[in-house]
């Protein structure tokens, strides 16, 4: 197969290769995998499973896989990023010689599962001629919305005696056969068809497909104002005009496709294989997996993406599991590279239901740390970077460390970025001249690092312990967030910038300090939270209490209908024990949890703040009414 070079701004086709350049063993392996899976596979999945190249950038994986596809006539592009088995004569047939099945659906809405099909229309094109057709009304099993009736004219009475989709689908499958599927805005129709086919039969429509909307936008750019089917039917002067009924719209689309064949030839598209690669949109590459969300509840929880072998790919959280997972398979979805890799390998979605999104988010973080899914990034290996001031030394130093220790030092953090922490460190040492040497320089040692620059502000450079102690005290006040320290910082920054030869670099150093101090201030605010928050449980009418001390969740307890006071008292005792302990900087994963807690408490409606001097009786009295109200709300 030889692919044409597209015009600027058009879709990139695989680079051509000479026959025989692909590895026959790899091609055999890919062919066997496609036969075993029974459907096309995404490029990234092929690169990972056949070529053993993981985390390959999409553009590179498409080029590499393209070498296999172009060198083996058994393989073909089924869409922009989909590789499948090639139909007979795939690379030799011109677009006008191939057999197509043009389909159109009428539905009760725009989302499969929530909406249902009400009518199917299909028209066959063979050797450049429109032939037989298929038409069937479908009982959606629910009332047709007024707005849909107004557009299509299909009423509840018309579909009352029609077959349901489970019975109508086999007839369409038989009619379609192995033909190339065609539709206008094909992702919409294919999402519904593959959703229902997987739900009913556990399989997909696996043949290649063309989208006349994509073809129109690429072939008629600047020649038509709109690319809807009605406007294009006028442009092509089709005999059948679309009427928002499935068969007439399919027939109009078929005539439109025939009108596009000469223009494809003008672009150098000489085979049906090239036409499919040219006329397929990216937006539907994962739409055939929409049915994986069918059994998910519309409740808060955690979802687990797994591959065919059950290996965990990704863990996510949602306030509505069904809606969130379905969003991955919608049109035009844009995802981070790791999520895209998970979607390519995705074969199953498991889930846990929780009573609230707050609890689900806490659970998600714990699971990611424990299970370390391959496609999760944040939280898999929580890293913290601390500014450490060794106040227990005679002449303290300030430096960066990745973990805390029980050594009486002052730790400020954790900061997420190591680079940000080190830049803040460098800026602080410019404004607060502490020693950078370790150990302290020996008497008579040169006090410069070259070019006349002072080595550091250590005692070896200035034999004044009191002045050094003043600098240490000022820095301690700054790292602890005392208000007076900010004014001192401002004065130091002004003096520093006045004497700085590179003003831009100096301002960036001050900005690095401010960014780090802002992050530290956020951690201190989060650490001030000591409270109890009440959340719905999984079961109807149940309530769960989360006990928070210094911004961290220290206990979780389900509250029974009777005897809940003793359960709450046990949780409050845990809070008291945490408060009695010495203050300590949070670990990196604790900082993540504190951010979740802080965000939640800012909007929580059922909470009791544990102010200074709180007592169990006061807390129990405040909680009684809130628990009663929450039980009634969750029971409703």
N, C-alpha and C positions, 0 to 999 in steps of 0.2 A: 504494500500500500504506500502510495506517495502522497503526502499531505501538502496542500497548497499553503503558501505563506500568506497570512491574513493581513489586511490593511491595518494601518495604525488605529489603535483603540479597540480592535476586535479581539476575540478570544484567541489565545495561543494554542495551536495544535501541537501534538507531539512532534519532535524533530524526526525527520526521516532517517532511516538507516538502510544500509545495503542488505539484501537478502543474505541470511545466514550469519549475520553479526550477533544475533542474540544467542545466549547460551541454551542449547537444546535441552539440557537437563533441567535448567530453571524453567523453561517454557513447559516442559512435561509436568513439572511439579505444580506450576500455576494452573495448567489445564486440569490436572487431577483435583486440585483444590476447588476450582470452580464447579466441576462436576459434583463433587461431594457436597458443597454448600448449596447448590441449586439456585444461585442468584448471583448477580454481579457483585463485585467487591470494590471498595474504594482504594485509590492508589496507596494511601498510607498503610492500609491493611495488607496489601500485597507486598509493599516494601518491607514491612515488619515480619510477615509470616513466610514469605518465599525468599526474599533477599537477605533477611535477618538484619535489616537496617532499621534501627529504632530511632525515634525522635528525628526523623528525616524531614527537613522543610518541605512543604507541599509542592513548591515549584520544582525542587530537585527530584522528589519522589516521582513526579509525573514524567520528567525527562527520562529517568532510569527505567521506570516501568514501560514507558513508551518504546524503548529499545526492544523489549520482549514482545510487545504487542505488534509492532510493525514487522518483526522478523518471523512471525508465526501466523499462518493463515487460520489457525483454529481460534485465535484470540481477536478481540475487537473492542473498541471503545463503545460503551453503551450509553454514555453521557459524558459530560465534561470531565468528570473525575472517576467514572465507573468503568471497570474492566470486566468483560464477560465473554462468553463463548460466541464465536462468530457464526451467523447463519450461513447456509450454503451460498456461495457466490458473492459473499459479502464485499470483498475488495474489488471484484470485477464488475459488479452491477453498477450502472449509472443510477443516479437518483430517480430518473424517469422509468427505469426498468424494474425497480423493486416493488414489493407488495407492502402496502400500509393499511393499518386499521385506524381510522379517524374516529375518536370518541368524544362525547360530550355528556355531561351530567347536569341534572337539576337537583338541588338539595334544599333542605329546610334551613340551612345556615352555612357558615364558613369553616367550621372546625369539625373534622371527623370525630365520631363518638358522641359528642354533644349534638351534632347535626346528623341527619340521615339523608340518604339518596331517595329521591322521589321519581326520577325518570332516567333511563339510559338510552342513548342513541349512538349508533356506530355505522360507519360507511366504509366499505373496502375500496382501495385503489390498487389496481393491478395493471402493470405495463402501461401506466399513464392514463388509464381509463377508470372512471368511477363505476363501480359495479353494485353488488348486493348490499343490503343494509340490515340492521338489527335495531329494533325499537321495543321498549318495554317500560310500562309504568311500574313503580315499586311502592308498596305500602310501607311508609316510614315507621309505623307503629306509634305515631304521635300526631297531634294536630299540626297542620301546616300553618305557619305564621301568616297573618294578614298581609304583611309587606311582601312575602314571597308569593302568595296567591295573586297579588296585584301585578307582580312582574311576569310570572310564568303562566298564569291562568289555570294552574293545576289546583284542584280543590280536594278537600277530604273525601267527597263523594266519588270523585274520579279514581282514587287509589284504594277505596275501601275493599274492593274485591281483587285487587292486584296482588301478585306474589310479594312476599317479603324478600329482602336482599339475599338471605340465605338460599332461597329457592331460585332467584333470578340470576345470581352470579354465575352458576355453572353454564348457563346458556351463553352468556357473554364470553366466558373463558373459551368455550368451544368455538365461538365465532371469531375471536381474535386470533387463535392459534399461535403461530410464531411470527406474525406480522410485526413490523415496526409500528409502535404506538405513536399516534399523533394527536395533539390537542392544542387548543388556543389557551395560553396560560396553563400549560401542562402540569406544573406542580400541584395545582388545585385538584384536578381530576385524579392524578396519580396518588395523591395522599388519600383520597377517599377510597379509590379502588384497592390499593394495597392494604389500607387499614382493614377494610371489610374482608378481603381475601385472606389476610393473615388470621383475622379473628375467626373466620368460618372454616378455613381449610389449612391454616398453618403454613401457607406458601405465599409467594409474591408474583406479580407480573414481572418477569425477569428479562423480557426482550428490550432491545434499544428503543429509544423514543425521541421524538422531535417536538419542539415547541414552536408553533407558528408565530407566537408573540415575540420570541427571541429572534426568529428569522426576520420578522418585519422590522424590528428595531435595528437590525444589522444591515439588511438589504435595502431598506427604504428610508434610511436616516436622512432627514431634511426634505423628504419628498411628500410626506403626509404629516398632518398636524397631530393626529391621534392614531393610536395603534389598537383601539378596541375593535372587536370583530365586525361590528356594524360599519364603521368607517372604512375598514379594509375591504369589506365586501363591496362597498361602493367603488373603491379604487380599482378592484379587480373586475368589477361589473359581473358578479356571479349571477347565475340563473336563480339560485336559491338564496334568499336573504335570511339572515338570522332573526328569529322571533322569540328568543328565550325559551325555546322548546328544544329538547335534546337532539332529535333527529334533524330538524332544520338547521340547527347550529352546527352539527357535525357535517352535514352536507356542504354548508357554506365554507367551513374550514377546509374540507377536502378540495373544493374548487380553488381556494386561496393557495393551498400547497402546490397545486399544479401550476399556478401562475408564478410561483417562486422558482420552479425548476430552471427556467432559462437564466434567471439572475444568479442562481448558484453556479451555473456553468460559466457565466461571465467572471465570477470570482475565482475560477480555477477549481471548483469543487466538482470532481469528476466521478466520485464513487459514493455509494450510500454510506459507507463507513465515514468518509470525510464529512458528509452532510450531517450525520448524527453528532460528530464531535463539534461541528460548527453551530448546530442549532439546539444545543442543550444548555440549560441554565444551571448554575451552581446551587441555586437556592433550594433545590429539592434533593440534594445528594443523600440526606438521611431521612427523608420523609417516609420511606417504606418501613421505618422502625417505629412509627407513631403508635402502632398497636401495643408496643411494650408498656405504654402508660395506661392501657385500658383498665387494668385491675387496681390501679393505685387510688387510694381514697383522697377526697378533697379535705384533708386534715393536716395539721402541722406534723412534721417528722423529718427523718433522715432517710436519704435514698442511697443505694449502693449500685453502681454500674459495674457489671461483670462481663467478661468475655465468654466465648463459647465453652472454655474449659472451667468456668467458674472462678477464674482469677479476678481479684478485685482491681478495678481500674480507677475508680473515682468515688469519693464520698461527698455528698452535698446536703444542704439543709433547705427546707422550704416551709413557708406558712401554709401553703396548699400544695401537697405533693403532686397531685395529678396535674395541676396547671403548670407547675414548674418544670416537670419532666417533659410534658408535651411541648413546652416552648423550645426545647432543643431541636425539635423536628419540624418547626414551622418554616414558612418561606422567608428567605432573606436573613436567616439567623447568622450572626457573626459570633464566633467563639474564640477564646484564646487557644493557642496552639496545643496545649496539653488537653483541653477539653475536646478539641477536634480529633485528637488521636484516640481519646476514650470513645467518642461517638463512632469512629471508624471500626473499632473492635467490639463495640457493644453488642451483646446478644441477650442480656437479661437485666432487669432492674428489680432489685429487692428493696425492702423498706422497713422502717420502724415507725410506728405512730407514737406521737407524744401529745400531751395535753395542751402544750403551748409552744409557740415558736422559741421562746426564751429557753425552755428546757431542751428543745431540739438543738439549738445552737451550742449549748454547753456540751451536749452529748456528741455532737459532730466533732468538736475540738478534741475531746478525749479519744474518740474512735480513730481520727486521723493520726494522732500521736501514737496510738497503739498499733494500728494496722499498716500505716504508711503506704497508702495506695500509690501506684506508679504515676498517676496523672494528676494527683494533688500536688500543689506547690507550697502554699502557705500552711504552716502548722505541722508539716511532716517532720521537720527537724527544727523546732523553735530555737532561734539563736538570739542571744542578747549580748549587748556590748555595753560595758559599764565604764564610767569615769571613776577611777579609784584614787582617793586621796589618803595616803598612808599616815594618818594623823598620830598614830602611836609612835612614829619615829621622831628622833630629835629634830631632824630637818625634813619634814614630809615632802613627798613627791606626788605629782599627779600623772597618771598614765592610764592606758586602756587595758581592760581585761575582759575575757569572755565568760567568766563565772565568778561568783562570790565565794568568800571563805570566812570562817569564824576567826578573824584576826584583828578585830577592833578598828578596822579601817572604815572610812566613809565611802559608800558605794552609791553613785548616782546613776540610775537606769532601771531597767534595761532600755537601750536605744536599739532600734531595729537594724539600722545600717552601720556596718563597721566603718565604711568610708566616712559617713557623716559623723560618727563618734570621733574618729581620728582627726578630722578637720576641725571639729569643735575643740579637741584637746590642743591642737596647734595654736588656734586662736586664743584660747584661755592662757596659754603659756606666754603669749606675747603681751597680754594685758596684766597678768599676775606672774611676775618673774620668779617662779620657783626653780629649784635645781632640776636639771635634766641628767646630771651625772650620777652614776651608780657603780661602785660606792662613791663617797665624797672624794674629790680629787686630793691627792697627797700634796703636802706643802712643796712649793717650788714647781709644781706642774704647770705648764703653759695654760693660760686662762682664755684661750681663743680657739676657734675652730677653723681658722684661716681667714684671709682677707680682712683681718682686723676685727672680726665679729666676736662679741663676747660669747663664751661657751654656754653659759646659763646664768641664772640668778641665784646660784647656790652660795653657801657660806664661804666657799673657797674664793669667790669673786668679791664678796663684801662681808667683812668680818663683823657683822652687826646682827646678832641673834634676835634682838627685839624687832628690828625692821622686818626680818624674815618672818617672825611670828605674826606680825601685823598683816602681811600678805596672805599667810595661811588662814588667818581668822576671816579676812575679807572673802576669800574663796569658799570657805566653809559656809558662810552666810549666804553666798550666792547659790551654791548647790542645794542648800536646804530651803531656798525660796523665800528668804526673809525680805520684806518690802524695802528696807533701807539699803539692801545690797544692790537693788536695781539702779538706784540713783548713783551709787558708787561706780557701777558698771558703765553707766552713761558717761561719767566724767573720764573714766579711763579710756573709753572708746574714742572720745573727742581728742584726748591727748595723743593717742596712738595714731589716729588718722592724720593729725596735724603734722606729725613727724614721719609719716610713711611715704617713702619715695614713689611707690606704686599705689596710687589711690584706688584703682579698680580692685587690685588684689587685697588691699586693706579692707575695703567695704565688704568684699566677699568673706573675709575672715570673720568680721563682726556678724555678718548674716549667718554664718555657720554656727556661731555661738548662740544667736537668738533662736535658731531652729532647734538646737538641742535643748535649750532652756524651756522652750514652749512644750516640747515633748515631755520633759521632766515635770513641768507644771501639770500637764494632763494626768500623769501618773499619780501625782500627789492628790489631785482632786478626786480621782477614782478611789484612792486608798482611804479617803475620809468616810466612805459609805459604810455604815454599820446599820443593818436593817433586817427586816423579815419581809419577804415578798410572797404573796399568795397567788398561785396559778391554778388553772383548771387541770384536773387529772385526765387520764385517758378514759376512764369509765364515767358514765353519766352521773352528774352530781358530786363527783369526787374533787377533792382539793389537795394540792401539794404545797408545802411551805418550804421556801429556800431561806436558809439562815446565812447572813452575810456579815463578815467581820473584816474590817480594813480593806473593803473592796473585793474580797474573795468569798466564794461560796464555800462555807465550812461544813454545812450539813444540809441534807435534803430529807424531808419526812412527809409521807402521806398521812393526812389527818383523818382519823376515823370519825364516823358520825357521833359516836359516844366516846368519851374519854380523851378527846382531842387536847384538852388542857395539859394532861401529863405528857403527851407527845411533844407539845410545844415547849414545855418546861425543859425537856431533855435537850431540845435544840438550842434553847437559850443558854443552858449550862455549857454547851460546846462553844457558843459565842464568848461567854465569860472567860473560858480557859484560853481562847485565842487572844483575847484582849489583855490577859494577865501576862502573856509571854512578851519577851523583848521584841521591839520592832525590827523588821528585817526587810531588805529590798526584795521585790518579787523576782521569781525566776521568769524566763522568757515566756513560757507557756502560761504562767499565772498572769502576766501582763496582758496576754491575749484574752484571758477569761475576765480580767478586770474591765477591759474595754467593753465586753459584752454586757457585763453587769451594769456598768456606768450608763451605757446607752439605754438599757432596759429601765433602770430606775428613774431616768429622766421623764419617762412617759407612763410608768406603771400606775395603775389605778387602785390596786389592792396592795398596799404596803404599809408597814409601820416602821418609822425611823426610830432607831435606838439612840436617843440623845444622851448626853453626859448625865450620869446618875439615874439611868433608867432602872425600873424594877419589874419583876415578873408580873406582878399584879396589874401594873399600868399597861404592859404589853398585852396581856390576856384580855383585859377590858377593851382595848382598842381593836383587837383581832376578832372578838366575838361577833360583832355586827358585820364585819367584812366577810368573815367565813360564811355566815348565814346568807348574805346577799350573793356571794359567788356560787354557793351550792344551788340556789334558786335559778341563777342565770344559766349554769351549765346543765341543770336538769331540764330546763325549757328547751 
